Amino acid sequence: MSKVTMYCTQVCPYCQQAQRLLKLRGVDEVEKIFVDKDPARKAEMMERTGRRTVPQIYIGTTHVGGFDELSRLDRTGGLMPLLEAVPH
């Protein structure tokens, strides 16, 4: 299964929803980067994604976006192939 990384905050409801959806799809571990604890990580997230809001989710090296994009990817059948892709 591909590695999942999520920029998040400790109290973000969309981050929690993303975590639940990923767990439902078999993801046991999500690397969480808490941008509310470390301003440098928030700057990193904004530089890397061009966005200011959390969550920002990466599956492998693919930037999925936030919870809305993750949910849309799941509904359209694109999430599982991305999760199951063999990392290079």
PDB file of N, CA, C and O in Angstrom:
ATOM      1  N   MET A   1       0.849  -1.186   0.000  1.00  0.00           N
ATOM      2  CA  MET A   1       0.000   0.000   0.000  1.00  0.00           C
ATOM      3  C   MET A   1       0.886   1.238   0.000  1.00  0.00           C
ATOM      4  O   MET A   1       1.921   1.265   0.665  1.00  0.00           O
ATOM      5  N   SER A   2       0.488   2.241  -0.730  1.00  0.00           N
ATOM      6  CA  SER A   2       1.248   3.487  -0.813  1.00  0.00           C
ATOM      7  C   SER A   2       1.246   4.217   0.519  1.00  0.00           C
ATOM      8  O   SER A   2       0.301   4.117   1.302  1.00  0.00           O
ATOM      9  N   LYS A   3       2.320   4.950   0.760  1.00  0.00           N
ATOM     10  CA  LYS A   3       2.438   5.756   1.969  1.00  0.00           C
ATOM     11  C   LYS A   3       1.490   6.946   1.860  1.00  0.00           C
ATOM     12  O   LYS A   3       1.389   7.578   0.808  1.00  0.00           O
ATOM     13  N   VAL A   4       0.795   7.247   2.962  1.00  0.00           N
ATOM     14  CA  VAL A   4      -0.119   8.388   2.998  1.00  0.00           C
ATOM     15  C   VAL A   4       0.428   9.401   3.993  1.00  0.00           C
ATOM     16  O   VAL A   4       0.726   9.067   5.139  1.00  0.00           O
ATOM     17  N   THR A   5       0.555  10.641   3.537  1.00  0.00           N
ATOM     18  CA  THR A   5       1.014  11.744   4.378  1.00  0.00           C
ATOM     19  C   THR A   5      -0.079  12.799   4.383  1.00  0.00           C
ATOM     20  O   THR A   5      -0.653  13.125   3.344  1.00  0.00           O
ATOM     21  N   MET A   6      -0.361  13.330   5.579  1.00  0.00           N
ATOM     22  CA  MET A   6      -1.419  14.335   5.668  1.00  0.00           C
ATOM     23  C   MET A   6      -0.953  15.505   6.530  1.00  0.00           C
ATOM     24  O   MET A   6      -0.610  15.338   7.701  1.00  0.00           O
ATOM     25  N   TYR A   7      -0.947  16.694   5.924  1.00  0.00           N
ATOM     26  CA  TYR A   7      -0.757  17.919   6.693  1.00  0.00           C
ATOM     27  C   TYR A   7      -2.085  18.200   7.377  1.00  0.00           C
ATOM     28  O   TYR A   7      -3.131  18.210   6.727  1.00  0.00           O
ATOM     29  N   CYS A   8      -2.050  18.431   8.698  1.00  0.00           N
ATOM     30  CA  CYS A   8      -3.301  18.589   9.437  1.00  0.00           C
ATOM     31  C   CYS A   8      -3.090  19.445  10.677  1.00  0.00           C
ATOM     32  O   CYS A   8      -1.980  19.888  10.970  1.00  0.00           O
ATOM     33  N   THR A   9      -4.187  19.665  11.396  1.00  0.00           N
ATOM     34  CA  THR A   9      -4.125  20.277  12.726  1.00  0.00           C
ATOM     35  C   THR A   9      -4.781  19.309  13.690  1.00  0.00           C
ATOM     36  O   THR A   9      -5.426  18.343  13.282  1.00  0.00           O
ATOM     37  N   GLN A  10      -4.610  19.578  14.964  1.00  0.00           N
ATOM     38  CA  GLN A  10      -5.131  18.669  15.977  1.00  0.00           C
ATOM     39  C   GLN A  10      -6.656  18.676  16.077  1.00  0.00           C
ATOM     40  O   GLN A  10      -7.248  17.694  16.527  1.00  0.00           O
ATOM     41  N   VAL A  11      -7.297  19.768  15.666  1.00  0.00           N
ATOM     42  CA  VAL A  11      -8.739  19.896  15.876  1.00  0.00           C
ATOM     43  C   VAL A  11      -9.553  20.005  14.585  1.00  0.00           C
ATOM     44  O   VAL A  11     -10.721  20.391  14.625  1.00  0.00           O
ATOM     45  N   CYS A  12      -8.957  19.674  13.456  1.00  0.00           N
ATOM     46  CA  CYS A  12      -9.624  19.844  12.167  1.00  0.00           C
ATOM     47  C   CYS A  12     -10.613  18.705  11.904  1.00  0.00           C
ATOM     48  O   CYS A  12     -10.197  17.551  11.803  1.00  0.00           O
ATOM     49  N   PRO A  13     -11.923  19.006  11.791  1.00  0.00           N
ATOM     50  CA  PRO A  13     -12.893  17.940  11.526  1.00  0.00           C
ATOM     51  C   PRO A  13     -12.715  17.297  10.146  1.00  0.00           C
ATOM     52  O   PRO A  13     -12.992  16.108   9.987  1.00  0.00           O
ATOM     53  N   TYR A  14     -12.258  18.058   9.151  1.00  0.00           N
ATOM     54  CA  TYR A  14     -12.036  17.482   7.820  1.00  0.00           C
ATOM     55  C   TYR A  14     -10.847  16.526   7.832  1.00  0.00           C
ATOM     56  O   TYR A  14     -10.829  15.539   7.098  1.00  0.00           O
ATOM     57  N   CYS A  15      -9.862  16.824   8.666  1.00  0.00           N
ATOM     58  CA  CYS A  15      -8.716  15.923   8.818  1.00  0.00           C
ATOM     59  C   CYS A  15      -9.183  14.603   9.425  1.00  0.00           C
ATOM     60  O   CYS A  15      -8.749  13.532   9.002  1.00  0.00           O
ATOM     61  N   GLN A  16     -10.062  14.683  10.409  1.00  0.00           N
ATOM     62  CA  GLN A  16     -10.590  13.475  11.049  1.00  0.00           C
ATOM     63  C   GLN A  16     -11.433  12.672  10.068  1.00  0.00           C
ATOM     64  O   GLN A  16     -11.371  11.443  10.064  1.00  0.00           O
ATOM     65  N   GLN A  17     -12.221  13.350   9.235  1.00  0.00           N
ATOM     66  CA  GLN A  17     -13.024  12.650   8.227  1.00  0.00           C
ATOM     67  C   GLN A  17     -12.126  11.957   7.207  1.00  0.00           C
ATOM     68  O   GLN A  17     -12.400  10.830   6.792  1.00  0.00           O
ATOM     69  N   ALA A  18     -11.056  12.633   6.806  1.00  0.00           N
ATOM     70  CA  ALA A  18     -10.114  12.039   5.856  1.00  0.00           C
ATOM     71  C   ALA A  18      -9.477  10.793   6.456  1.00  0.00           C
ATOM     72  O   ALA A  18      -9.341   9.771   5.784  1.00  0.00           O
ATOM     73  N   GLN A  19      -9.090  10.882   7.722  1.00  0.00           N
ATOM     74  CA  GLN A  19      -8.483   9.738   8.405  1.00  0.00           C
ATOM     75  C   GLN A  19      -9.466   8.556   8.440  1.00  0.00           C
ATOM     76  O   GLN A  19      -9.076   7.414   8.198  1.00  0.00           O
ATOM     77  N   ARG A  20     -10.735   8.838   8.742  1.00  0.00           N
ATOM     78  CA  ARG A  20     -11.746   7.771   8.782  1.00  0.00           C
ATOM     79  C   ARG A  20     -11.936   7.119   7.416  1.00  0.00           C
ATOM     80  O   ARG A  20     -12.004   5.894   7.313  1.00  0.00           O
ATOM     81  N   LEU A  21     -12.019   7.934   6.373  1.00  0.00           N
ATOM     82  CA  LEU A  21     -12.196   7.394   5.018  1.00  0.00           C
ATOM     83  C   LEU A  21     -10.997   6.528   4.631  1.00  0.00           C
ATOM     84  O   LEU A  21     -11.165   5.437   4.086  1.00  0.00           O
ATOM     85  N   LEU A  22      -9.812   7.007   4.909  1.00  0.00           N
ATOM     86  CA  LEU A  22      -8.613   6.230   4.582  1.00  0.00           C
ATOM     87  C   LEU A  22      -8.587   4.912   5.354  1.00  0.00           C
ATOM     88  O   LEU A  22      -8.206   3.876   4.810  1.00  0.00           O
ATOM     89  N   LYS A  23      -8.993   4.957   6.615  1.00  0.00           N
ATOM     90  CA  LYS A  23      -9.039   3.726   7.418  1.00  0.00           C
ATOM     91  C   LYS A  23     -10.039   2.733   6.831  1.00  0.00           C
ATOM     92  O   LYS A  23      -9.773   1.533   6.776  1.00  0.00           O
ATOM     93  N   LEU A  24     -11.195   3.243   6.394  1.00  0.00           N
ATOM     94  CA  LEU A  24     -12.197   2.381   5.748  1.00  0.00           C
ATOM     95  C   LEU A  24     -11.646   1.715   4.496  1.00  0.00           C
ATOM     96  O   LEU A  24     -12.072   0.619   4.133  1.00  0.00           O
ATOM     97  N   ARG A  25     -10.711   2.366   3.845  1.00  0.00           N
ATOM     98  CA  ARG A  25     -10.117   1.837   2.607  1.00  0.00           C
ATOM     99  C   ARG A  25      -8.843   1.037   2.869  1.00  0.00           C
ATOM    100  O   ARG A  25      -8.105   0.702   1.943  1.00  0.00           O
ATOM    101  N   GLY A  26      -8.594   0.734   4.156  1.00  0.00           N
ATOM    102  CA  GLY A  26      -7.497  -0.170   4.490  1.00  0.00           C
ATOM    103  C   GLY A  26      -6.175   0.473   4.851  1.00  0.00           C
ATOM    104  O   GLY A  26      -5.171  -0.224   5.002  1.00  0.00           O
ATOM    105  N   VAL A  27      -6.152   1.791   4.992  1.00  0.00           N
ATOM    106  CA  VAL A  27      -4.907   2.465   5.367  1.00  0.00           C
ATOM    107  C   VAL A  27      -4.769   2.399   6.887  1.00  0.00           C
ATOM    108  O   VAL A  27      -5.565   2.982   7.622  1.00  0.00           O
ATOM    109  N   ASP A  28      -3.744   1.679   7.343  1.00  0.00           N
ATOM    110  CA  ASP A  28      -3.527   1.521   8.779  1.00  0.00           C
ATOM    111  C   ASP A  28      -2.739   2.669   9.384  1.00  0.00           C
ATOM    112  O   ASP A  28      -2.899   2.989  10.562  1.00  0.00           O
ATOM    113  N   GLU A  29      -1.889   3.285   8.576  1.00  0.00           N
ATOM    114  CA  GLU A  29      -1.020   4.319   9.113  1.00  0.00           C
ATOM    115  C   GLU A  29      -0.978   5.524   8.191  1.00  0.00           C
ATOM    116  O   GLU A  29      -0.760   5.400   6.985  1.00  0.00           O
ATOM    117  N   VAL A  30      -1.192   6.692   8.782  1.00  0.00           N
ATOM    118  CA  VAL A  30      -1.091   7.959   8.061  1.00  0.00           C
ATOM    119  C   VAL A  30      -0.019   8.779   8.764  1.00  0.00           C
ATOM    120  O   VAL A  30      -0.089   9.000   9.973  1.00  0.00           O
ATOM    121  N   GLU A  31       0.967   9.227   8.008  1.00  0.00           N
ATOM    122  CA  GLU A  31       1.965  10.120   8.591  1.00  0.00           C
ATOM    123  C   GLU A  31       1.328  11.498   8.688  1.00  0.00           C
ATOM    124  O   GLU A  31       1.010  12.118   7.673  1.00  0.00           O
ATOM    125  N   LYS A  32       1.144  11.972   9.914  1.00  0.00           N
ATOM    126  CA  LYS A  32       0.505  13.271  10.132  1.00  0.00           C
ATOM    127  C   LYS A  32       1.560  14.315  10.434  1.00  0.00           C
ATOM    128  O   LYS A  32       2.440  14.114  11.270  1.00  0.00           O
ATOM    129  N   ILE A  33       1.454  15.432   9.737  1.00  0.00           N
ATOM    130  CA  ILE A  33       2.328  16.574   9.965  1.00  0.00           C
ATOM    131  C   ILE A  33       1.434  17.685  10.513  1.00  0.00           C
ATOM    132  O   ILE A  33       0.621  18.258   9.787  1.00  0.00           O
ATOM    133  N   PHE A  34       1.597  17.980  11.802  1.00  0.00           N
ATOM    134  CA  PHE A  34       0.730  18.947  12.471  1.00  0.00           C
ATOM    135  C   PHE A  34       1.251  20.368  12.260  1.00  0.00           C
ATOM    136  O   PHE A  34       2.229  20.779  12.885  1.00  0.00           O
ATOM    137  N   VAL A  35       0.596  21.104  11.383  1.00  0.00           N
ATOM    138  CA  VAL A  35       1.042  22.449  11.041  1.00  0.00           C
ATOM    139  C   VAL A  35       0.707  23.465  12.132  1.00  0.00           C
ATOM    140  O   VAL A  35       1.262  24.564  12.136  1.00  0.00           O
ATOM    141  N   ASP A  36      -0.187  23.118  13.052  1.00  0.00           N
ATOM    142  CA  ASP A  36      -0.501  24.039  14.148  1.00  0.00           C
ATOM    143  C   ASP A  36       0.561  23.977  15.242  1.00  0.00           C
ATOM    144  O   ASP A  36       0.622  24.869  16.088  1.00  0.00           O
ATOM    145  N   LYS A  37       1.385  22.956  15.241  1.00  0.00           N
ATOM    146  CA  LYS A  37       2.448  22.821  16.240  1.00  0.00           C
ATOM    147  C   LYS A  37       3.760  23.434  15.761  1.00  0.00           C
ATOM    148  O   LYS A  37       4.614  23.791  16.573  1.00  0.00           O
ATOM    149  N   ASP A  38       3.921  23.559  14.442  1.00  0.00           N
ATOM    150  CA  ASP A  38       5.195  23.990  13.885  1.00  0.00           C
ATOM    151  C   ASP A  38       4.968  24.887  12.670  1.00  0.00           C
ATOM    152  O   ASP A  38       4.643  24.393  11.590  1.00  0.00           O
ATOM    153  N   PRO A  39       5.136  26.204  12.838  1.00  0.00           N
ATOM    154  CA  PRO A  39       4.903  27.136  11.727  1.00  0.00           C
ATOM    155  C   PRO A  39       5.766  26.835  10.500  1.00  0.00           C
ATOM    156  O   PRO A  39       5.347  27.109   9.376  1.00  0.00           O
ATOM    157  N   ALA A  40       6.948  26.283  10.694  1.00  0.00           N
ATOM    158  CA  ALA A  40       7.806  25.947   9.554  1.00  0.00           C
ATOM    159  C   ALA A  40       7.161  24.863   8.702  1.00  0.00           C
ATOM    160  O   ALA A  40       7.309  24.863   7.480  1.00  0.00           O
ATOM    161  N   ARG A  41       6.452  23.946   9.334  1.00  0.00           N
ATOM    162  CA  ARG A  41       5.774  22.882   8.576  1.00  0.00           C
ATOM    163  C   ARG A  41       4.593  23.447   7.798  1.00  0.00           C
ATOM    164  O   ARG A  41       4.281  22.975   6.705  1.00  0.00           O
ATOM    165  N   LYS A  42       3.929  24.469   8.368  1.00  0.00           N
ATOM    166  CA  LYS A  42       2.833  25.117   7.619  1.00  0.00           C
ATOM    167  C   LYS A  42       3.394  25.816   6.384  1.00  0.00           C
ATOM    168  O   LYS A  42       2.806  25.745   5.305  1.00  0.00           O
ATOM    169  N   ALA A  43       4.520  26.485   6.543  1.00  0.00           N
ATOM    170  CA  ALA A  43       5.165  27.142   5.402  1.00  0.00           C
ATOM    171  C   ALA A  43       5.568  26.099   4.359  1.00  0.00           C
ATOM    172  O   ALA A  43       5.429  26.328   3.158  1.00  0.00           O
ATOM    173  N   GLU A  44       6.066  24.962   4.821  1.00  0.00           N
ATOM    174  CA  GLU A  44       6.429  23.865   3.917  1.00  0.00           C
ATOM    175  C   GLU A  44       5.211  23.380   3.144  1.00  0.00           C
ATOM    176  O   GLU A  44       5.280  23.170   1.933  1.00  0.00           O
ATOM    177  N   MET A  45       4.087  23.202   3.853  1.00  0.00           N
ATOM    178  CA  MET A  45       2.849  22.747   3.212  1.00  0.00           C
ATOM    179  C   MET A  45       2.406  23.739   2.141  1.00  0.00           C
ATOM    180  O   MET A  45       2.040  23.339   1.036  1.00  0.00           O
ATOM    181  N   MET A  46       2.437  25.035   2.467  1.00  0.00           N
ATOM    182  CA  MET A  46       1.992  26.052   1.524  1.00  0.00           C
ATOM    183  C   MET A  46       2.908  26.101   0.304  1.00  0.00           C
ATOM    184  O   MET A  46       2.433  26.283  -0.817  1.00  0.00           O
ATOM    185  N   GLU A  47       4.193  25.944   0.509  1.00  0.00           N
ATOM    186  CA  GLU A  47       5.144  25.934  -0.606  1.00  0.00           C
ATOM    187  C   GLU A  47       4.927  24.699  -1.478  1.00  0.00           C
ATOM    188  O   GLU A  47       4.938  24.779  -2.706  1.00  0.00           O
ATOM    189  N   ARG A  48       4.733  23.574  -0.830  1.00  0.00           N
ATOM    190  CA  ARG A  48       4.615  22.295  -1.545  1.00  0.00           C
ATOM    191  C   ARG A  48       3.293  22.162  -2.301  1.00  0.00           C
ATOM    192  O   ARG A  48       3.255  21.616  -3.404  1.00  0.00           O
ATOM    193  N   THR A  49       2.200  22.667  -1.698  1.00  0.00           N
ATOM    194  CA  THR A  49       0.874  22.441  -2.273  1.00  0.00           C
ATOM    195  C   THR A  49       0.264  23.681  -2.923  1.00  0.00           C
ATOM    196  O   THR A  49      -0.635  23.569  -3.757  1.00  0.00           O
ATOM    197  N   GLY A  50       0.750  24.859  -2.544  1.00  0.00           N
ATOM    198  CA  GLY A  50       0.137  26.091  -3.023  1.00  0.00           C
ATOM    199  C   GLY A  50      -1.182  26.398  -2.325  1.00  0.00           C
ATOM    200  O   GLY A  50      -1.943  27.256  -2.774  1.00  0.00           O
ATOM    201  N   ARG A  51      -1.449  25.700  -1.235  1.00  0.00           N
ATOM    202  CA  ARG A  51      -2.709  25.877  -0.498  1.00  0.00           C
ATOM    203  C   ARG A  51      -2.434  26.202   0.957  1.00  0.00           C
ATOM    204  O   ARG A  51      -1.358  25.917   1.483  1.00  0.00           O
ATOM    205  N   ARG A  52      -3.439  26.810   1.607  1.00  0.00           N
ATOM    206  CA  ARG A  52      -3.296  27.241   2.999  1.00  0.00           C
ATOM    207  C   ARG A  52      -4.134  26.408   3.969  1.00  0.00           C
ATOM    208  O   ARG A  52      -3.938  26.485   5.181  1.00  0.00           O
ATOM    209  N   THR A  53      -5.060  25.617   3.442  1.00  0.00           N
ATOM    210  CA  THR A  53      -6.001  24.910   4.300  1.00  0.00           C
ATOM    211  C   THR A  53      -5.583  23.456   4.527  1.00  0.00           C
ATOM    212  O   THR A  53      -4.858  22.863   3.728  1.00  0.00           O
ATOM    213  N   VAL A  54      -6.061  22.905   5.636  1.00  0.00           N
ATOM    214  CA  VAL A  54      -5.832  21.489   5.943  1.00  0.00           C
ATOM    215  C   VAL A  54      -7.156  20.756   5.858  1.00  0.00           C
ATOM    216  O   VAL A  54      -8.211  21.362   6.047  1.00  0.00           O
ATOM    217  N   PRO A  55      -7.120  19.470   5.579  1.00  0.00           N
ATOM    218  CA  PRO A  55      -5.927  18.673   5.336  1.00  0.00           C
ATOM    219  C   PRO A  55      -5.401  18.862   3.922  1.00  0.00           C
ATOM    220  O   PRO A  55      -6.124  19.272   3.014  1.00  0.00           O
ATOM    221  N   GLN A  56      -4.122  18.552   3.763  1.00  0.00           N
ATOM    222  CA  GLN A  56      -3.505  18.403   2.450  1.00  0.00           C
ATOM    223  C   GLN A  56      -2.911  17.003   2.450  1.00  0.00           C
ATOM    224  O   GLN A  56      -2.049  16.681   3.267  1.00  0.00           O
ATOM    225  N   ILE A  57      -3.379  16.184   1.532  1.00  0.00           N
ATOM    226  CA  ILE A  57      -3.085  14.753   1.568  1.00  0.00           C
ATOM    227  C   ILE A  57      -2.237  14.352   0.367  1.00  0.00           C
ATOM    228  O   ILE A  57      -2.501  14.736  -0.773  1.00  0.00           O
ATOM    229  N   TYR A  58      -1.215  13.570   0.669  1.00  0.00           N
ATOM    230  CA  TYR A  58      -0.374  12.956  -0.359  1.00  0.00           C
ATOM    231  C   TYR A  58      -0.519  11.450  -0.248  1.00  0.00           C
ATOM    232  O   TYR A  58      -0.470  10.886   0.844  1.00  0.00           O
ATOM    233  N   ILE A  59      -0.697  10.814  -1.383  1.00  0.00           N
ATOM    234  CA  ILE A  59      -0.647   9.353  -1.448  1.00  0.00           C
ATOM    235  C   ILE A  59       0.557   9.047  -2.320  1.00  0.00           C
ATOM    236  O   ILE A  59       0.562   9.330  -3.518  1.00  0.00           O
ATOM    237  N   GLY A  60       1.579   8.464  -1.702  1.00  0.00           N
ATOM    238  CA  GLY A  60       2.859   8.339  -2.386  1.00  0.00           C
ATOM    239  C   GLY A  60       3.362   9.735  -2.669  1.00  0.00           C
ATOM    240  O   GLY A  60       3.459  10.555  -1.757  1.00  0.00           O
ATOM    241  N   THR A  61       3.685  10.018  -3.914  1.00  0.00           N
ATOM    242  CA  THR A  61       4.146  11.360  -4.290  1.00  0.00           C
ATOM    243  C   THR A  61       3.039  12.193  -4.940  1.00  0.00           C
ATOM    244  O   THR A  61       3.281  13.317  -5.381  1.00  0.00           O
ATOM    245  N   THR A  62       1.830  11.640  -4.997  1.00  0.00           N
ATOM    246  CA  THR A  62       0.703  12.331  -5.626  1.00  0.00           C
ATOM    247  C   THR A  62      -0.032  13.203  -4.617  1.00  0.00           C
ATOM    248  O   THR A  62      -0.494  12.715  -3.586  1.00  0.00           O
ATOM    249  N   HIS A  63      -0.138  14.499  -4.919  1.00  0.00           N
ATOM    250  CA  HIS A  63      -0.913  15.408  -4.073  1.00  0.00           C
ATOM    251  C   HIS A  63      -2.388  15.252  -4.437  1.00  0.00           C
ATOM    252  O   HIS A  63      -2.816  15.615  -5.532  1.00  0.00           O
ATOM    253  N   VAL A  64      -3.148  14.707  -3.500  1.00  0.00           N
ATOM    254  CA  VAL A  64      -4.573  14.482  -3.717  1.00  0.00           C
ATOM    255  C   VAL A  64      -5.353  15.767  -3.489  1.00  0.00           C
ATOM    256  O   VAL A  64      -6.314  16.047  -4.205  1.00  0.00           O
ATOM    257  N   GLY A  65      -4.947  16.545  -2.500  1.00  0.00           N
ATOM    258  CA  GLY A  65      -5.662  17.759  -2.120  1.00  0.00           C
ATOM    259  C   GLY A  65      -6.232  17.597  -0.732  1.00  0.00           C
ATOM    260  O   GLY A  65      -5.629  16.951   0.126  1.00  0.00           O
ATOM    261  N   GLY A  66      -7.404  18.188  -0.509  1.00  0.00           N
ATOM    262  CA  GLY A  66      -8.055  18.140   0.786  1.00  0.00           C
ATOM    263  C   GLY A  66      -9.086  17.021   0.877  1.00  0.00           C
ATOM    264  O   GLY A  66      -9.116  16.113   0.046  1.00  0.00           O
ATOM    265  N   PHE A  67      -9.930  17.105   1.906  1.00  0.00           N
ATOM    266  CA  PHE A  67     -10.925  16.058   2.115  1.00  0.00           C
ATOM    267  C   PHE A  67     -11.910  15.976   0.958  1.00  0.00           C
ATOM    268  O   PHE A  67     -12.280  14.875   0.549  1.00  0.00           O
ATOM    269  N   ASP A  68     -12.344  17.114   0.420  1.00  0.00           N
ATOM    270  CA  ASP A  68     -13.302  17.084  -0.696  1.00  0.00           C
ATOM    271  C   ASP A  68     -12.741  16.326  -1.887  1.00  0.00           C
ATOM    272  O   ASP A  68     -13.437  15.521  -2.506  1.00  0.00           O
ATOM    273  N   GLU A  69     -11.473  16.589  -2.206  1.00  0.00           N
ATOM    274  CA  GLU A  69     -10.850  15.899  -3.339  1.00  0.00           C
ATOM    275  C   GLU A  69     -10.655  14.411  -3.045  1.00  0.00           C
ATOM    276  O   GLU A  69     -10.838  13.570  -3.925  1.00  0.00           O
ATOM    277  N   LEU A  70     -10.282  14.093  -1.801  1.00  0.00           N
ATOM    278  CA  LEU A  70     -10.116  12.690  -1.406  1.00  0.00           C
ATOM    279  C   LEU A  70     -11.447  11.953  -1.533  1.00  0.00           C
ATOM    280  O   LEU A  70     -11.500  10.842  -2.062  1.00  0.00           O
ATOM    281  N   SER A  71     -12.507  12.570  -1.051  1.00  0.00           N
ATOM    282  CA  SER A  71     -13.836  11.970  -1.103  1.00  0.00           C
ATOM    283  C   SER A  71     -14.294  11.789  -2.557  1.00  0.00           C
ATOM    284  O   SER A  71     -14.853  10.750  -2.911  1.00  0.00           O
ATOM    285  N   ARG A  72     -14.058  12.792  -3.385  1.00  0.00           N
ATOM    286  CA  ARG A  72     -14.425  12.714  -4.809  1.00  0.00           C
ATOM    287  C   ARG A  72     -13.641  11.599  -5.499  1.00  0.00           C
ATOM    288  O   ARG A  72     -14.195  10.849  -6.303  1.00  0.00           O
ATOM    289  N   LEU A  73     -12.370  11.495  -5.186  1.00  0.00           N
ATOM    290  CA  LEU A  73     -11.526  10.441  -5.754  1.00  0.00           C
ATOM    291  C   LEU A  73     -12.074   9.068  -5.379  1.00  0.00           C
ATOM    292  O   LEU A  73     -12.089   8.151  -6.199  1.00  0.00           O
ATOM    293  N   ASP A  74     -12.521   8.936  -4.141  1.00  0.00           N
ATOM    294  CA  ASP A  74     -13.106   7.668  -3.676  1.00  0.00           C
ATOM    295  C   ASP A  74     -14.397   7.366  -4.424  1.00  0.00           C
ATOM    296  O   ASP A  74     -14.597   6.243  -4.886  1.00  0.00           O
ATOM    297  N   ARG A  75     -15.278   8.363  -4.548  1.00  0.00           N
ATOM    298  CA  ARG A  75     -16.575   8.170  -5.218  1.00  0.00           C
ATOM    299  C   ARG A  75     -16.414   7.809  -6.691  1.00  0.00           C
ATOM    300  O   ARG A  75     -17.233   7.073  -7.242  1.00  0.00           O
ATOM    301  N   THR A  76     -15.369   8.320  -7.329  1.00  0.00           N
ATOM    302  CA  THR A  76     -15.183   8.062  -8.756  1.00  0.00           C
ATOM    303  C   THR A  76     -14.308   6.842  -9.036  1.00  0.00           C
ATOM    304  O   THR A  76     -13.992   6.544 -10.188  1.00  0.00           O
ATOM    305  N   GLY A  77     -13.921   6.138  -7.968  1.00  0.00           N
ATOM    306  CA  GLY A  77     -13.157   4.899  -8.147  1.00  0.00           C
ATOM    307  C   GLY A  77     -11.660   5.078  -8.306  1.00  0.00           C
ATOM    308  O   GLY A  77     -10.965   4.128  -8.665  1.00  0.00           O
ATOM    309  N   GLY A  78     -11.154   6.255  -8.051  1.00  0.00           N
ATOM    310  CA  GLY A  78      -9.729   6.491  -8.230  1.00  0.00           C
ATOM    311  C   GLY A  78      -8.871   6.308  -6.996  1.00  0.00           C
ATOM    312  O   GLY A  78      -7.646   6.239  -7.096  1.00  0.00           O
ATOM    313  N   LEU A  79      -9.504   6.228  -5.825  1.00  0.00           N
ATOM    314  CA  LEU A  79      -8.721   6.161  -4.590  1.00  0.00           C
ATOM    315  C   LEU A  79      -8.004   4.831  -4.413  1.00  0.00           C
ATOM    316  O   LEU A  79      -6.802   4.809  -4.147  1.00  0.00           O
ATOM    317  N   MET A  80      -8.718   3.731  -4.555  1.00  0.00           N
ATOM    318  CA  MET A  80      -8.102   2.425  -4.308  1.00  0.00           C
ATOM    319  C   MET A  80      -6.926   2.144  -5.245  1.00  0.00           C
ATOM    320  O   MET A  80      -5.895   1.666  -4.771  1.00  0.00           O
ATOM    321  N   PRO A  81      -7.025   2.416  -6.551  1.00  0.00           N
ATOM    322  CA  PRO A  81      -5.855   2.192  -7.404  1.00  0.00           C
ATOM    323  C   PRO A  81      -4.637   3.015  -6.961  1.00  0.00           C
ATOM    324  O   PRO A  81      -3.503   2.545  -7.045  1.00  0.00           O
ATOM    325  N   LEU A  82      -4.877   4.235  -6.493  1.00  0.00           N
ATOM    326  CA  LEU A  82      -3.792   5.072  -6.026  1.00  0.00           C
ATOM    327  C   LEU A  82      -3.168   4.502  -4.740  1.00  0.00           C
ATOM    328  O   LEU A  82      -1.949   4.493  -4.572  1.00  0.00           O
ATOM    329  N   LEU A  83      -4.042   4.028  -3.840  1.00  0.00           N
ATOM    330  CA  LEU A  83      -3.550   3.444  -2.600  1.00  0.00           C
ATOM    331  C   LEU A  83      -2.799   2.133  -2.854  1.00  0.00           C
ATOM    332  O   LEU A  83      -1.827   1.819  -2.167  1.00  0.00           O
ATOM    333  N   GLU A  84      -3.257   1.385  -3.836  1.00  0.00           N
ATOM    334  CA  GLU A  84      -2.673   0.074  -4.093  1.00  0.00           C
ATOM    335  C   GLU A  84      -1.472   0.118  -5.042  1.00  0.00           C
ATOM    336  O   GLU A  84      -0.830  -0.906  -5.276  1.00  0.00           O
ATOM    337  N   ALA A  85      -1.169   1.292  -5.586  1.00  0.00           N
ATOM    338  CA  ALA A  85      -0.033   1.423  -6.502  1.00  0.00           C
ATOM    339  C   ALA A  85       1.253   1.040  -5.782  1.00  0.00           C
ATOM    340  O   ALA A  85       1.467   1.397  -4.624  1.00  0.00           O
ATOM    341  N   VAL A  86       2.097   0.311  -6.487  1.00  0.00           N
ATOM    342  CA  VAL A  86       3.362  -0.095  -5.908  1.00  0.00           C
ATOM    343  C   VAL A  86       4.303   1.107  -5.944  1.00  0.00           C
ATOM    344  O   VAL A  86       4.564   1.659  -7.013  1.00  0.00           O
ATOM    345  N   PRO A  87       4.821   1.519  -4.764  1.00  0.00           N
ATOM    346  CA  PRO A  87       5.735   2.673  -4.767  1.00  0.00           C
ATOM    347  C   PRO A  87       7.026   2.357  -5.514  1.00  0.00           C
ATOM    348  O   PRO A  87       7.514   1.227  -5.478  1.00  0.00           O
ATOM    349  N   HIS A  88       7.569   3.355  -6.184  1.00  0.00           N
ATOM    350  CA  HIS A  88       8.808   3.159  -6.948  1.00  0.00           C
ATOM    351  C   HIS A  88      10.003   3.251  -6.030  1.00  0.00           C
ATOM    352  O   HIS A  88      11.140   3.114  -6.480  1.00  0.00           O
TER     353      HIS A  88
END
